[in-house]
């Protein structure tokens, strides 16, 4: 297992993080999995043995049950175990049971600590943007939690690039805690993060944790062109997170994943995970599994290194189109681009030259 610095912070996290959305199986989250305490202990043992030091959850996962199971499964475990959780989504029916207000964030963090059975949260994420709460109030709440020793680092999830820049500017102006990481959706199925979120991460020193790196299972190699959908999975037409806008392009990507996997003697899932883990700006890839066998397969991707030729094949099959102003910059600004610019534009410029 390799470890990387989380943005500009001094925290070192494993390249893979165990996500625990599958823990609990309550309510809408039942479709993701229903891992109980015994199953969670087995999976955590597997992850610790593989070198994972970061475990991710959220208060909304199974209405807090995921946090409870994670906390119970981690009891008595020594070592540098890091736990991240999130708050923002509704946890009750009250007017203040959601959002990023000072009232809700402090209450949510304290409730998460009780469920986790811990005295601090290592990485506390704002789970989604709240456009109705002033950012200085939100960041002041995070600052209060930090000074009280209840959280160690703060991050944001599912923010746009301008949301993050506004947060960084507000934190600097008011001398408040700034986010050190963002948790985002990014995969070979959808690379929109390359337009602004990943360049921002490189430019501003923001860590990146990736959720759903296999696009909710779409990149596992089970969904193939011209073949029946696997039993027990959603039909592509019913997929809404992540949404599938171009089914044929998805199938093209899967065929390359399956081909590379066959050539290397590994699963398509391992290839998909290795691609994300080796992309610029990525700190850690959040993996999760319904079964121990799936988790064991995913963990093997930590040691899989793809060649430049294999990365190029995957890039060609999945490359996002250049929107404006990026196509214009690729045509007219290639002499003065930064490493952050080149994350998106570099491959397009190389293809044009070739």
ABEGO torsion letter per residue (X at the ends): XBBBBBEABABBBBABBBBAAABGGBEAAAAAEABBAAAAAAAAAAAAAAGBABBBBBAABGGGAAAAAAAAAABGBBEBBBBBBBBGBBABABAAABEABAAAAAAAAAAAAAAAGBABBABBBBABBBAABBAAAAAAAAAAAAAAGABABBBBBGBBAAAAAAAAAAAAAAGBBBBABBBBBBBAABAAAAAAAAAAAAAAGBBBBBBGAAGGGAAAGABBBGBBBBBGBBBAAABAOBBBABAAAAAAAAAAAAAAAAAAGBBAAAAAAAAAAABBGBABBBBBBABAAAAAAAAAAAABBBBAAAAAAAAAAABBBBBOAAAAAAAAAAABBBAAAAAAAAAAAAAAAX
